Amino acid sequence: MEIELTDENFEEEVIERSEEIPVLVDFWASWCGPCRMLTPTLERISKDYKGKFLLGKMSVEENQITPSKYSIMSIPTVKLFKDGKIAAEFIGAIPEHAVKDFLDKNL
């Protein structure tokens, strides 16, 4: 399942929901080439993992408060939230096998 995240719904959709199920947040922008490569990979993996985590996508163009709060300096940045906190993260468009390794290690 995918969630479009905003500054307004981040607390509920990520922090609160991560108490029940891990939430993987993709911070991206439409002008970012590496983001356009990573996002389809994350979407495909999300389907493969069949409900083991939720995928949230947050545009840093449309939302500035949350990315600033989490010190997003470059994109794509991906953060995994569990129990209301950041459990793990990576920066940059990494290959599919590396995303799966990241998830397998951290879920």
C-alpha positions as semicolon CSV with decimal commas, in nm:
position;residue;x (nm);y (nm);z (nm)
1;M;0,000;0,000;0,000
2;E;0,120;0,351;-0,084
3;I;0,048;0,676;0,095
4;E;0,092;1,028;-0,041
5;L;0,241;1,214;0,252
6;T;0,204;1,581;0,340
7;D;0,319;1,799;0,627
8;E;-0,039;1,776;0,754
9;N;-0,076;1,394;0,754
10;F;0,283;1,287;0,834
11;E;0,231;1,248;1,210
12;E;-0,075;1,026;1,167
13;E;0,030;0,830;0,857
14;V;0,395;0,770;0,952
15;I;0,465;0,823;1,321
16;E;0,140;0,675;1,456
17;R;0,104;0,400;1,193
18;S;0,465;0,291;1,241
19;E;0,361;0,172;1,588
20;E;0,166;-0,105;1,407
21;I;0,356;-0,158;1,082
22;P;0,690;-0,025;0,952
23;V;0,655;0,276;0,720
24;L;0,917;0,337;0,450
25;V;0,923;0,706;0,352
26;D;1,061;0,817;0,016
27;F;1,153;1,189;0,018
28;W;1,163;1,294;-0,349
29;A;1,111;1,575;-0,600
30;S;0,981;1,574;-0,957
31;W;1,299;1,736;-1,096
32;C;1,526;1,474;-0,933
33;G;1,654;1,216;-1,184
34;P;1,771;0,961;-0,923
35;C;1,430;0,992;-0,753
36;R;1,258;0,896;-1,078
37;M;1,479;0,585;-1,091
38;L;1,431;0,485;-0,725
39;T;1,056;0,541;-0,684
40;P;0,943;0,267;-0,930
41;T;1,186;0,027;-0,760
42;L;1,035;0,105;-0,419
43;E;0,682;0,064;-0,558
44;R;0,770;-0,275;-0,710
45;I;0,937;-0,397;-0,389
46;S;0,641;-0,276;-0,183
47;K;0,416;-0,506;-0,388
48;D;0,666;-0,796;-0,357
49;Y;0,678;-0,761;0,022
50;K;0,298;-0,791;0,044
51;G;0,210;-0,584;0,348
52;K;0,532;-0,616;0,549
53;F;0,561;-0,236;0,534
54;L;0,377;0,070;0,405
55;L;0,537;0,293;0,143
56;G;0,493;0,665;0,193
57;K;0,603;0,922;-0,063
58;M;0,670;1,285;0,029
59;S;0,744;1,555;-0,226
60;V;1,001;1,796;-0,082
61;E;0,878;2,054;-0,334
62;E;0,526;2,060;-0,193
63;N;0,619;2,001;0,172
64;Q;0,900;2,185;0,348
65;I;0,822;2,146;0,720
66;T;0,866;1,769;0,754
67;P;1,178;1,738;0,533
68;S;1,334;2,022;0,732
69;K;1,242;1,856;1,063
70;Y;1,418;1,535;0,951
71;S;1,720;1,722;0,806
72;I;1,667;1,608;0,448
73;M;1,968;1,759;0,271
74;S;1,973;1,553;-0,049
75;I;1,723;1,342;-0,234
76;P;1,625;1,075;-0,272
77;T;1,640;1,003;0,099
78;V;1,456;0,699;0,231
79;K;1,379;0,656;0,600
80;L;1,224;0,351;0,766
81;F;1,006;0,434;1,066
82;K;0,925;0,173;1,332
83;D;0,762;0,232;1,670
84;G;0,733;0,603;1,597
85;K;1,106;0,653;1,532
86;I;1,356;0,632;1,248
87;A;1,490;0,276;1,249
88;A;1,716;0,301;0,942
89;E;1,778;0,516;0,635
90;F;1,969;0,547;0,311
91;I;2,043;0,829;0,069
92;G;2,058;0,801;-0,307
93;A;1,919;0,573;-0,575
94;I;2,052;0,232;-0,478
95;P;1,990;-0,084;-0,685
96;E;1,690;-0,307;-0,618
97;H;1,895;-0,583;-0,452
98;A;2,044;-0,326;-0,212
99;V;1,696;-0,195;-0,121
100;K;1,585;-0,554;-0,050
101;D;1,897;-0,614;0,163
102;F;1,820;-0,292;0,354
103;L;1,460;-0,404;0,415
104;D;1,551;-0,762;0,506
105;K;1,801;-0,635;0,762
106;N;1,569;-0,373;0,913
107;L;1,212;-0,505;0,897
